[in-house]
């Protein structure tokens, strides 16, 4: 599907927010797969999580890591992107009342749309965001409309010095949703092995399950992060 770019702006260190126009039926935790251009060098699409959907506006947030995302950051208003939509298995909203959302770096965006949905369901939401430094922080103010926000930075330049785990030690909750780097997910699963859902960040070949390149090990065998995930229950994951 061709989506028109409404805006594309820098919001933090190497981090950009893009708004796209189209017709959407997306759930929190799903992702879109973007074709950057037609060159053989950038043959694979880039999977980007859904940050928010508001009518005919889709918001994504991405960080410049390589040539593909660097070219994406240079796209301008009015240009069109070739996107695959409605990909992946999103978050399941469970019947719990005291919920914490835990995001690390570019794992933060999909939790924003989830926070909105949880608020609509009348749930108590606490948001814990982890970044490397103050200059990398984004969405902190926006999350405040949905619940209390706590921030950690690895270098101690803002909020709690350390990681999200340092903040969680002082919070009480009965369920958690998280998205972030693999080391963070593994640490959370080790400390909180029940009552949570993990959303994985992973490089993908196709984005719809054909290549099997993004599989992870679970109690019931290998599952594809792009199809059975990116969201899975913490109890089913085998971390190696």
Kinemage of the C-alpha trace (Angstrom):
@kinemage 1
@onewidth
@group {chain A} dominant
@subgroup {mainchain}
@vectorlist {calphas} color= white
{ca unk a 1} P 0.000 0.000 0.000
{ca unk a 2} L 1.192 3.512 -0.825
{ca unk a 3} L 1.068 5.887 2.140
{ca unk a 4} L 1.644 9.640 1.883
{ca unk a 5} L 4.054 11.335 4.272
{ca unk a 6} L 2.403 14.121 6.288
{ca unk a 7} L 5.490 15.010 8.310
{ca unk a 8} L 8.931 13.637 9.168
{ca unk a 9} L 10.847 15.398 11.953
{ca unk a 10} L 13.705 14.819 14.349
{ca unk a 11} L 12.536 14.501 17.977
{ca unk a 12} L 15.673 13.262 19.805
{ca unk a 13} L 19.224 12.103 19.121
{ca unk a 14} L 19.111 10.244 15.776
{ca unk a 15} L 15.387 9.678 16.392
{ca unk a 16} L 12.611 10.714 14.003
{ca unk a 17} L 8.829 10.823 14.089
{ca unk a 18} L 6.912 10.318 10.866
{ca unk a 19} L 3.194 10.714 10.237
{ca unk a 20} L 1.586 8.860 7.355
{ca unk a 21} L -1.833 9.277 5.785
{ca unk a 22} L -4.056 6.353 4.837
{ca unk a 23} L -6.785 4.028 6.086
{ca unk a 24} L -5.680 1.876 8.993
{ca unk a 25} L -6.934 -0.986 11.104
{ca unk a 26} L -3.910 -1.587 13.295
{ca unk a 27} L -3.602 -2.854 16.866
{ca unk a 28} L -0.993 -1.906 19.491
{ca unk a 29} L 2.121 -4.005 19.037
{ca unk a 30} L 1.739 -4.544 15.286
{ca unk a 31} L 4.216 -3.148 12.774
{ca unk a 32} L 4.491 -1.959 9.198
{ca unk a 33} L 7.226 -2.950 6.737
{ca unk a 34} L 8.598 -0.094 4.646
{ca unk a 35} L 10.324 -0.297 1.277
{ca unk a 36} L 13.009 2.393 1.296
{ca unk a 37} L 13.754 2.449 -2.439
{ca unk a 38} L 14.228 0.153 -5.441
{ca unk a 39} L 17.983 -0.398 -5.148
{ca unk a 40} L 19.396 -3.904 -4.698
{ca unk a 41} L 21.482 -2.626 -1.782
{ca unk a 42} L 18.325 -1.850 0.185
{ca unk a 43} L 16.310 -4.801 -1.045
{ca unk a 44} L 14.877 -5.734 2.373
{ca unk a 45} L 12.083 -3.681 3.868
{ca unk a 46} L 12.465 -2.006 7.274
{ca unk a 47} L 10.010 -3.112 9.998
{ca unk a 48} L 8.822 -0.176 12.125
{ca unk a 49} L 6.401 -0.537 15.027
{ca unk a 50} L 3.108 1.347 15.203
{ca unk a 51} L 3.345 4.239 17.655
{ca unk a 52} L -0.153 5.676 17.273
{ca unk a 53} L -3.210 5.648 15.045
{ca unk a 54} L -5.538 8.634 14.985
{ca unk a 55} L -8.162 8.465 12.265
{ca unk a 56} L -6.348 8.485 8.937
{ca unk a 57} L -2.999 9.331 10.570
{ca unk a 58} L -0.421 6.713 11.471
{ca unk a 59} L 2.572 7.711 13.607
{ca unk a 60} L 5.838 5.798 13.588
{ca unk a 61} L 9.074 6.599 15.418
{ca unk a 62} L 12.402 5.225 14.267
{ca unk a 63} L 16.101 5.685 14.974
{ca unk a 64} L 18.808 6.077 12.354
{ca unk a 65} L 21.007 2.976 12.616
{ca unk a 66} L 22.163 2.476 9.023
{ca unk a 67} L 21.740 3.554 5.415
{ca unk a 68} L 18.093 2.500 5.172
{ca unk a 69} L 16.865 4.504 8.137
{ca unk a 70} L 19.159 7.388 7.170
{ca unk a 71} L 17.430 7.588 3.779
{ca unk a 72} L 14.058 7.307 5.521
{ca unk a 73} L 14.956 10.328 7.675
{ca unk a 74} L 15.432 12.400 4.510
{ca unk a 75} L 11.951 11.691 3.138
{ca unk a 76} L 9.760 14.788 2.906
{ca unk a 77} L 6.102 15.788 3.111
{ca unk a 78} L 4.076 14.628 0.107
{ca unk a 79} L 6.326 11.722 -0.816
{ca unk a 80} L 4.872 8.236 -0.757
{ca unk a 81} L 6.110 5.069 0.915
{ca unk a 82} L 5.421 1.520 -0.211
{ca unk a 83} L 4.309 -0.230 3.007
{ca unk a 84} L 3.019 -3.627 4.079
{ca unk a 85} L 0.429 -3.162 6.833
{ca unk a 86} L -1.302 -5.127 9.611
{ca unk a 87} L 1.771 -7.239 10.272
{ca unk a 88} L 2.509 -9.218 13.402
{ca unk a 89} L 0.686 -10.308 16.510
{ca unk a 90} L -0.007 -7.344 18.791
{ca unk a 91} L -0.518 -6.936 22.531
{ca unk a 92} L -3.377 -8.784 24.206
{ca unk a 93} L -5.200 -6.551 26.667
{ca unk a 94} L -5.700 -8.619 29.817
{ca unk a 95} L -8.115 -8.176 32.701
{ca unk a 96} L -5.659 -6.632 35.163
{ca unk a 97} L -5.972 -3.244 36.806
{ca unk a 98} L -2.479 -2.186 37.882
{ca unk a 99} L -0.293 -2.314 34.792
{ca unk a 100} L 3.217 -1.104 34.077
{ca unk a 101} L 4.548 -0.403 30.584
{ca unk a 102} L 8.327 -0.796 30.255
{ca unk a 103} L 10.077 0.605 27.205
{ca unk a 104} L 13.737 0.724 26.283
{ca unk a 105} L 15.039 3.064 23.561
{ca unk a 106} L 13.313 2.441 20.242
{ca unk a 107} L 11.140 -0.116 22.063
{ca unk a 108} L 9.188 2.788 23.552
{ca unk a 109} L 6.911 3.724 20.577
{ca unk a 110} L 4.567 0.676 20.456
{ca unk a 111} L 3.758 1.170 24.143
{ca unk a 112} L 2.258 4.591 23.419
{ca unk a 113} L -0.656 3.220 21.382
{ca unk a 114} L -1.087 0.504 24.017
{ca unk a 115} L -1.213 3.107 26.809
{ca unk a 116} L -4.006 4.895 24.958
{ca unk a 117} L -6.028 1.674 24.641
{ca unk a 118} L -5.478 0.721 28.285
{ca unk a 119} L -6.625 4.159 29.406
{ca unk a 120} L -9.785 3.749 27.335
{ca unk a 121} L -10.377 0.453 29.164
{ca unk a 122} L -10.091 2.223 32.521
{ca unk a 123} L -6.836 0.572 33.634
{ca unk a 124} L -4.281 2.151 35.962
{ca unk a 125} L -1.126 2.635 33.914
{ca unk a 126} L 2.417 3.361 35.052
{ca unk a 127} L 5.059 4.039 32.399
{ca unk a 128} L 8.757 3.240 32.829
{ca unk a 129} L 11.097 4.403 30.069
{ca unk a 130} L 14.797 3.630 29.778
{ca unk a 131} L 17.332 5.499 27.630
{ca unk a 132} L 21.110 5.735 27.401
{ca unk a 133} L 21.172 9.486 28.021
{ca unk a 134} L 19.030 12.616 28.356
{ca unk a 135} L 19.476 13.569 24.694
{ca unk a 136} L 17.815 10.323 23.583
{ca unk a 137} L 14.570 10.791 25.564
{ca unk a 138} L 11.309 11.093 23.625
{ca unk a 139} L 7.537 10.744 24.265
{ca unk a 140} L 8.005 11.333 28.012
{ca unk a 141} L 5.577 14.271 28.117
{ca unk a 142} L 3.071 12.592 25.807
{ca unk a 143} L 2.832 9.517 28.043
{ca unk a 144} L 1.810 11.643 31.046
{ca unk a 145} L -1.781 11.880 29.811
{ca unk a 146} L -2.101 8.124 30.390
{ca unk a 147} L -0.289 7.609 33.703
{ca unk a 148} L 2.699 8.327 35.912
{ca unk a 149} L 5.981 8.363 34.000
{ca unk a 150} L 9.365 7.256 35.355
{ca unk a 151} L 12.607 7.584 33.385
{ca unk a 152} L 16.020 5.998 33.770
{ca unk a 153} L 19.222 6.832 31.931
{ca unk a 154} L 22.282 4.627 31.846
{ca unk a 155} L 24.654 7.581 32.204
{ca unk a 156} L 22.594 9.218 34.972
{ca unk a 157} L 22.011 12.431 32.992
{ca unk a 158} L 18.250 12.381 33.694
{ca unk a 159} L 15.893 10.640 36.104
{ca unk a 160} L 17.017 7.454 37.824
{ca unk a 161} L 20.608 6.457 37.149
{ca unk a 162} L 20.774 2.938 35.761
{ca unk a 163} L 18.156 0.868 33.965
{ca unk a 164} L 14.417 0.299 34.109
{ca unk a 165} L 15.031 -2.485 36.643
{ca unk a 166} L 16.213 0.106 39.162
{ca unk a 167} L 12.855 1.877 38.883
{ca unk a 168} L 10.750 -1.301 39.007
{ca unk a 169} L 12.228 -2.238 42.389
{ca unk a 170} L 10.153 0.561 43.925
{ca unk a 171} L 6.898 -0.052 42.055
{ca unk a 172} L 4.019 -2.448 42.626
{ca unk a 173} L 2.087 -3.878 39.684
{ca unk a 174} L 0.212 -7.028 38.739
{ca unk a 175} L 0.999 -7.179 35.003
{ca unk a 176} L 3.533 -5.720 32.615
{ca unk a 177} L 4.035 -5.082 28.911
{ca unk a 178} L 7.486 -4.382 27.560
{ca unk a 179} L 9.417 -3.705 24.380
{ca unk a 180} L 13.114 -3.055 24.010
{ca unk a 181} L 16.534 -4.576 23.381
{ca unk a 182} L 17.005 -8.293 23.923
{ca unk a 183} L 19.200 -7.904 27.008
{ca unk a 184} L 16.506 -5.811 28.692
{ca unk a 185} L 13.776 -8.326 27.844
{ca unk a 186} L 15.893 -11.182 29.148
{ca unk a 187} L 16.588 -9.341 32.413
{ca unk a 188} L 12.897 -8.588 32.903
{ca unk a 189} L 11.870 -12.164 32.105
{ca unk a 190} L 14.402 -13.442 34.634
{ca unk a 191} L 13.174 -11.185 37.421
{ca unk a 192} L 9.480 -11.238 36.468
{ca unk a 193} L 8.906 -14.632 34.799
{ca unk a 194} L 5.109 -14.468 34.945
{ca unk a 195} L 2.292 -12.063 34.126
{ca unk a 196} L 3.820 -10.155 31.256
{ca unk a 197} L 4.067 -9.766 27.491
{ca unk a 198} L 7.317 -9.130 25.621
{ca unk a 199} L 7.558 -7.391 22.258
{ca unk a 200} L 10.749 -8.304 20.405
{ca unk a 201} L 12.887 -6.106 18.190
{ca unk a 202} L 14.343 -8.174 15.380
{ca unk a 203} L 15.771 -7.854 11.890
{ca unk a 204} L 13.374 -9.434 9.411
{ca unk a 205} L 13.811 -10.793 5.934
{ca unk a 206} L 10.237 -10.729 4.702
{ca unk a 207} L 8.045 -9.611 7.604
{ca unk a 208} L 5.258 -12.123 6.993
{ca unk a 209} L 6.695 -15.519 7.934
{ca unk a 210} L 8.003 -16.927 4.671
{ca unk a 211} L 11.751 -16.832 5.311
{ca unk a 212} L 11.852 -18.080 8.955
{ca unk a 213} L 14.775 -15.727 9.568
{ca unk a 214} L 13.422 -14.142 12.764
{ca unk a 215} L 12.501 -17.211 14.801
{ca unk a 216} L 12.893 -17.503 18.565
{ca unk a 217} L 12.813 -20.507 20.871
{ca unk a 218} L 9.683 -21.122 22.944
{ca unk a 219} L 8.280 -23.910 25.112
{ca unk a 220} L 6.306 -25.174 22.112
{ca unk a 221} L 9.099 -24.924 19.538
{ca unk a 222} L 10.434 -22.117 17.392
{ca unk a 223} L 8.082 -19.241 16.577
{ca unk a 224} L 8.436 -16.454 14.025
{ca unk a 225} L 8.715 -13.024 15.572
{ca unk a 226} L 7.096 -11.424 12.512
{ca unk a 227} L 3.964 -13.636 12.645
{ca unk a 228} L 3.482 -15.334 16.019
{ca unk a 229} L 5.214 -12.253 17.510
{ca unk a 230} L 6.522 -9.660 17.869
{ca unk a 231} L 4.471 -9.899 21.080
{ca unk a 232} L 4.621 -13.121 23.097
{ca unk a 233} L 3.824 -14.056 26.676
{ca unk a 234} L 6.837 -14.040 28.962
{ca unk a 235} L 6.047 -17.555 30.240
{ca unk a 236} L 6.547 -19.156 26.821
{ca unk a 237} L 9.944 -17.721 25.875
{ca unk a 238} L 13.183 -19.676 26.331
{ca unk a 239} L 16.047 -17.196 26.684
{ca unk a 240} L 19.418 -18.653 25.739
